[in-house]
Amino acid sequence: MKHYQFLKINKYKNSNLSNLQMATKPWSILLVLFTTLLTSSAQILYKLGSNTLTFSFAGILKNYYFIFGLILYTIGGILIIISFRGGEVSVLYPIIAMSYIWVSFMSQVYLEETMNIFKWIGVLAIILGITSISFGSKNSASGAYAK
């Protein structure tokens, strides 16, 4: 039986991308934060729309909360793809967890839901996690690239 040595291949070795350094751009972070606000708003609209949702084509088309929620999600999907052009996915994607925080606040305002101590602890844990990932990425040497 032969032993094969697997070589690590740098797919950017002979390209201009090998000379670029990764720096998650502030605009991409802000765009992800804005995206989380949009998609969180869509979740609230889905909840409001679910109260009158009927599973028929006409019923869905007349459910303006649901339709507007879909529009916000579509815009959010486009914006997240654009934001990935400006930074590391390992930095940007965890920011999406902000959606949980936005939904927690919005559900109190628009749905009259309550927050107990365990929910607040969860919100704090999310904030600490996002912050930790952000600080960790500043000190890491990544194989990622940006223009």
Backbone hydrogen bonds in HBPLUS format (Angstrom, degrees):
<---DONOR---> <-ACCEPTOR-->    atom                        ^
c    i                          cat <-CA-CA->   ^        H-A-AA   ^      H-
h    n   atom  resd res      DA  || num        DHA   H-A  angle D-A-AA Bond
n    s   type  num  typ     dist DA aas  dist angle  dist       angle   num
A0013-LYS N   A0010-ASN O   3.02 MM   3  5.21 164.0  2.05 119.5 119.9     1
A0015-SER N   A0012-TYR O   3.21 MM   3  5.32 153.3  2.28 122.7 118.1     2
A0018-SER N   A0015-SER O   3.35 MM   3  5.92 157.0  2.41 111.9 116.5     3
A0019-ASN N   A0016-ASN O   3.32 MM   3  5.87 155.8  2.38 112.1 117.9     4
A0020-LEU N   A0017-LEU O   3.21 MM   3  5.33 159.7  2.25 106.0 112.2     5
A0025-LYS N   A0086-GLY O   2.80 MM  61  5.44 170.2  1.81 174.0 171.1     6
A0028-SER N   A0025-LYS O   3.03 MM   3  5.46 129.0  2.30 107.3 120.0     7
A0029-ILE N   A0025-LYS O   3.30 MM   4  6.74 151.1  2.39 149.4 157.6     8
A0030-LEU N   A0026-PRO O   2.95 MM   4  6.23 167.0  1.97 158.0 161.1     9
A0031-LEU N   A0027-TRP O   2.88 MM   4  5.99 148.4  1.98 139.5 148.7    10
A0032-VAL N   A0028-SER O   3.01 MM   4  6.20 151.9  2.09 140.2 146.9    11
A0033-LEU N   A0029-ILE O   2.97 MM   4  6.29 159.4  2.02 149.7 155.6    12
A0034-PHE N   A0030-LEU O   2.90 MM   4  6.14 158.4  1.95 147.5 153.3    13
A0035-THR N   A0031-LEU O   2.86 MM   4  6.04 151.7  1.94 142.1 150.6    14
A0036-THR N   A0032-VAL O   2.90 MM   4  6.22 151.6  1.98 150.3 157.2    15
A0037-LEU N   A0033-LEU O   3.15 MM   4  6.48 146.0  2.27 141.7 150.7    16
A0037-LEU N   A0034-PHE O   3.10 MM   3  5.08 120.3  2.48  93.1 108.1    17
A0038-LEU N   A0034-PHE O   3.01 MM   4  6.40 153.1  2.08 148.9 156.2    18
A0039-THR N   A0035-THR O   2.90 MM   4  6.19 170.7  1.91 160.4 161.6    19
A0040-SER N   A0036-THR O   2.92 MM   4  5.87 146.9  2.03 137.6 146.8    20
A0041-SER N   A0037-LEU O   3.02 MM   4  6.13 151.3  2.11 139.3 147.0    21
A0042-ALA N   A0038-LEU O   2.94 MM   4  6.27 147.4  2.04 143.8 153.6    22
A0043-GLN N   A0039-THR O   3.05 MM   4  6.36 145.5  2.18 137.7 145.7    23
A0044-ILE N   A0040-SER O   3.15 MM   4  6.54 155.1  2.22 146.9 152.5    24
A0045-LEU N   A0041-SER O   2.93 MM   4  6.24 157.8  1.98 149.7 156.4    25
A0046-TYR N   A0042-ALA O   2.81 MM   4  6.08 150.7  1.89 148.5 156.9    26
A0047-LYS N   A0043-GLN O   2.99 MM   4  6.28 156.9  2.05 146.8 152.5    27
A0048-LEU N   A0044-ILE O   2.93 MM   4  6.25 161.2  1.97 151.0 156.1    28
A0049-GLY N   A0045-LEU O   2.78 MM   4  5.92 155.2  1.84 147.5 155.2    29
A0050-SER N   A0046-TYR O   2.81 MM   4  5.94 134.2  2.02 142.8 154.9    30
A0052-THR N   A0049-GLY O   3.22 MM   3  5.80 147.6  2.33 113.1 120.0    31
A0056-SER N   A0054-THR O   2.89 MM   2  5.72 137.3  2.08 103.6  91.2    32
A0060-ILE N   A0056-SER O   2.92 MM   4  6.13 155.4  1.98 156.5 161.4    33
A0061-LEU N   A0057-PHE O   3.05 MM   4  6.28 162.0  2.08 149.0 154.1    34
A0062-LYS N   A0058-ALA O   3.02 MM   4  6.16 139.4  2.19 143.6 153.5    35
A0063-ASN N   A0060-ILE O   3.15 MM   3  5.16 153.9  2.22 101.6 109.6    36
A0067-ILE N   A0063-ASN O   3.01 MM   4  6.32 164.4  2.03 155.8 160.5    37
A0068-PHE N   A0064-TYR O   2.92 MM   4  5.93 167.7  1.93 147.5 151.3    38
A0069-GLY N   A0065-TYR O   2.92 MM   4  6.05 150.5  2.01 143.8 152.6    39
A0070-LEU N   A0066-PHE O   2.95 MM   4  6.27 152.3  2.03 148.2 155.3    40
A0071-ILE N   A0067-ILE O   3.02 MM   4  6.34 153.1  2.09 147.4 154.9    41
A0072-LEU N   A0068-PHE O   2.96 MM   4  6.25 159.0  2.00 148.8 153.9    42
A0073-TYR N   A0069-GLY O   2.97 MM   4  6.23 156.1  2.02 147.9 154.5    43
A0074-THR N   A0070-LEU O   2.94 MM   4  6.17 154.5  2.01 147.3 154.1    44
A0075-ILE N   A0071-ILE O   2.98 MM   4  6.26 164.4  2.00 153.5 157.2    45
A0076-GLY N   A0072-LEU O   2.85 MM   4  6.02 157.0  1.90 145.8 153.1    46
A0077-GLY N   A0073-TYR O   2.88 MM   4  6.11 151.8  1.96 146.7 153.5    47
A0078-ILE N   A0074-THR O   3.12 MM   4  6.42 157.3  2.18 149.4 154.7    48
A0079-LEU N   A0075-ILE O   2.93 MM   4  6.17 162.1  1.96 153.7 159.0    49
A0080-ILE N   A0076-GLY O   2.93 MM   4  6.10 153.1  2.00 149.0 155.6    50
A0081-ILE N   A0077-GLY O   3.30 MM   4  6.45 155.5  2.36 140.9 146.5    51
A0082-ILE N   A0078-ILE O   3.11 MM   4  6.42 157.7  2.17 147.6 153.8    52
A0083-SER N   A0079-LEU O   2.86 MM   4  6.10 156.5  1.92 147.9 154.6    53
A0084-PHE N   A0080-ILE O   3.09 MM   4  6.29 143.4  2.23 142.8 151.1    54
A0085-ARG N   A0082-ILE O   3.10 MM   3  5.58 150.9  2.19 109.7 118.2    55
A0086-GLY N   A0083-SER O   2.94 MM   3  5.49 157.7  1.99 115.6 122.7    56
A0091-VAL N   A0088-GLU O   3.11 MM   3  5.30 148.4  2.21 101.4 110.8    57
A0092-LEU N   A0088-GLU O   2.92 MM   4  6.17 170.1  1.92 156.9 159.7    58
A0093-TYR N   A0089-VAL O   2.85 MM   4  5.41 159.8  1.89 140.5 147.4    59
A0095-ILE N   A0092-LEU O   3.04 MM   3  5.49 140.2  2.20 110.4 121.8    60
A0096-ILE N   A0093-TYR O   2.92 MM   3  5.54 155.8  1.98 118.7 126.1    61
A0097-ALA N   A0094-PRO O   2.99 MM   3  5.69 162.3  2.02 116.2 121.7    62
A0098-MET N   A0095-ILE O   2.84 MM   3  5.68 166.8  1.86 123.6 128.1    63
A0099-SER N   A0096-ILE O   2.94 MM   3  5.81 168.3  1.96 123.6 127.3    64
A0100-TYR N   A0097-ALA O   3.04 MM   3  5.76 142.9  2.18 117.9 124.5    65
A0101-ILE N   A0098-MET O   2.94 MM   3  5.12 120.3  2.31 100.3 115.6    66
A0102-TRP N   A0098-MET O   2.93 MM   4  6.31 165.2  1.95 162.0 165.2    67
A0103-VAL N   A0099-SER O   2.87 MM   4  6.00 168.6  1.88 154.1 157.5    68
A0104-SER N   A0100-TYR O   3.04 MM   4  6.14 149.2  2.14 136.1 144.5    69
A0105-PHE N   A0101-ILE O   3.13 MM   4  6.50 158.8  2.18 153.8 157.9    70
A0106-MET N   A0102-TRP O   2.81 MM   4  6.01 172.5  1.81 161.4 164.0    71
A0107-SER N   A0103-VAL O   2.81 MM   4  5.71 155.0  1.87 145.4 151.5    72
A0108-GLN N   A0105-PHE O   3.17 MM   3  5.36 130.9  2.42  99.2 111.8    73
A0109-VAL N   A0105-PHE O   3.25 MM   4  6.61 155.4  2.32 147.6 153.9    74
A0110-TYR N   A0106-MET O   2.77 MM   4  5.82 170.6  1.78 164.0 165.0    75
A0111-LEU N   A0107-SER O   3.09 MM   4  4.82 137.5  2.27 110.0 121.5    76
A0113-GLU N   A0107-SER O   3.01 MM   6  5.59 175.5  2.01 133.1 133.8    77
A0119-LYS N   A0116-ASN O   3.13 MM   3  5.45 124.7  2.46 104.5 117.7    78
A0120-TRP N   A0116-ASN O   3.16 MM   4  6.52 157.5  2.21 152.6 159.2    79
A0121-ILE N   A0117-ILE O   2.92 MM   4  6.17 152.2  2.00 147.2 154.9    80
A0122-GLY N   A0118-PHE O   3.02 MM   4  6.22 151.6  2.11 138.8 146.4    81
A0123-VAL N   A0119-LYS O   2.93 MM   4  6.27 152.2  2.01 147.3 154.7    82
A0124-LEU N   A0120-TRP O   2.97 MM   4  6.23 159.8  2.02 148.1 153.2    83
A0125-ALA N   A0121-ILE O   2.90 MM   4  6.16 154.3  1.97 147.0 154.4    84
A0126-ILE N   A0122-GLY O   2.97 MM   4  6.24 152.9  2.05 147.8 154.7    85
A0127-ILE N   A0123-VAL O   3.04 MM   4  6.33 161.9  2.08 150.8 155.3    86
A0128-LEU N   A0124-LEU O   2.93 MM   4  6.18 163.5  1.95 153.0 157.4    87
A0129-GLY N   A0125-ALA O   2.88 MM   4  6.02 153.5  1.95 144.3 152.0    88
A0130-ILE N   A0126-ILE O   2.94 MM   4  6.17 165.7  1.97 156.3 158.9    89
A0131-THR N   A0127-ILE O   3.01 MM   4  6.15 161.1  2.05 147.9 153.6    90
A0132-SER N   A0128-LEU O   2.87 MM   4  6.02 156.3  1.93 146.1 152.9    91
A0133-ILE N   A0129-GLY O   3.03 MM   4  6.25 162.1  2.06 151.0 155.0    92
A0134-SER N   A0130-ILE O   3.02 MM   4  6.20 154.7  2.08 144.6 152.0    93
A0135-PHE N   A0131-THR O   2.96 MM   4  6.25 165.2  1.98 156.3 158.7    94
A0136-GLY N   A0132-SER O   2.86 MM   4  5.95 157.3  1.91 148.5 155.8    95
A0137-SER N   A0133-ILE O   2.99 MM   4  6.09 145.3  2.12 144.1 151.5    96
A0138-LYS N   A0135-PHE O   3.26 MM   3  5.36 134.9  2.47  97.8 109.4    97
A0139-ASN N   A0136-GLY O   3.32 MM   3  5.56 141.8  2.47 100.1 109.6    98
